Amino acid sequence: MDMEVTALDGEASCIRLSGRLDATGVDRIETRFAMATARQGGKTIVDLSGVSFIASLGIRLLISSARNAGLKRGKLVLYGATELVQGVLEQMAIDQIMPIVASEAKAIEQAGA
C-alpha cells in the first residue's frame, strides 16, 4: 500500500492510496494516515481509485479516521472507488458514516474545501 498526501487550498488535503488496503497495507500506512486526517478542522479527501482490494482492517482505518476527524470538526470524504471497493463500502454502509462520491471535484465540494 502506498500513500501520497497533497495539500489543497486552505485546510484541505488529498490522500491518494494505491494497492491493497488489507492487514499488510494498513500496517504500512496506519500511523501516517491517522496523522494526516486528524488535524483540527481539517478537510481530507481520499482517492481510492488505486485501491484494488479493501479488507475489514482497511474499513476500520477509514471509519476510525472519519470519527476522529469529526471530533476535531474536520471531515473525511472518499472518492474514486473501483467497482469492487465501492461494492464493499456499500455493503458495509460506510456512506452512513462518511460521504462517498465518484469524482475529486464532488469530494472537494462535499468536504467544503
SVG drawing of the C-alpha trace seen along z (x, -y; Angstrom):
<svg xmlns="http://www.w3.org/2000/svg" viewBox="-26 -29 31 38">
<polyline fill="none" stroke="black" stroke-width="0.4" points="0.0,0.0 1.3,-3.4 0.1,-6.7 0.6,-10.2 -0.6,-13.4 -1.1,-16.6 -2.1,-19.9 -5.2,-21.6 -6.5,-25.1 -7.0,-26.2 -7.2,-23.5 -7.8,-20.7 -5.7,-17.8 -5.9,-14.9 -4.7,-11.4 -4.1,-9.1 -4.0,-5.4 -2.8,-2.7 -2.5,1.1 -4.3,3.4 -5.9,2.0 -5.6,5.3 -3.8,6.1 -0.3,5.6 -1.4,2.4 -3.0,0.9 0.1,1.7 2.2,-0.3 0.1,-3.4 -2.0,-3.5 0.0,-6.0 0.7,-8.4 -3.0,-8.2 -4.3,-8.9 -2.0,-11.8 -2.9,-13.2 -6.6,-13.1 -6.5,-14.3 -5.8,-18.0 -8.1,-20.4 -10.8,-21.5 -9.1,-19.7 -10.9,-18.6 -9.5,-15.4 -10.5,-13.8 -9.3,-10.3 -8.7,-9.0 -9.5,-5.3 -9.1,-4.8 -5.8,-3.0 -7.1,-0.6 -7.6,2.8 -8.9,4.5 -10.2,3.5 -10.5,5.7 -12.1,5.2 -8.9,3.6 -9.0,1.1 -12.6,0.3 -11.8,-0.1 -9.0,-2.6 -11.4,-4.7 -14.1,-4.7 -11.8,-5.5 -10.2,-8.3 -13.5,-9.8 -14.7,-9.7 -11.5,-11.3 -11.7,-14.0 -15.3,-14.7 -14.4,-15.1 -12.0,-17.8 -14.5,-19.5 -12.9,-18.0 -14.3,-16.0 -13.3,-12.9 -14.7,-12.2 -13.9,-9.2 -14.0,-9.2 -13.0,-7.3 -13.5,-3.8 -13.3,-0.9 -16.4,1.2 -15.1,3.9 -14.2,1.5 -17.4,-0.5 -19.4,2.7 -17.7,3.5 -18.2,-0.1 -21.9,0.0 -22.4,3.4 -20.8,2.1 -23.0,-1.1 -19.9,-3.3 -21.8,-6.1 -23.7,-6.4 -20.5,-7.4 -18.7,-9.5 -19.6,-10.7 -18.6,-8.5 -18.6,-10.3 -17.4,-9.5 -15.1,-12.4 -12.4,-14.6 -14.5,-17.7 -17.5,-16.3 -15.3,-15.2 -13.9,-18.7 -17.4,-20.1 -18.6,-17.6 -15.7,-18.4 -16.4,-22.1 -12.8,-22.8"/>
</svg>
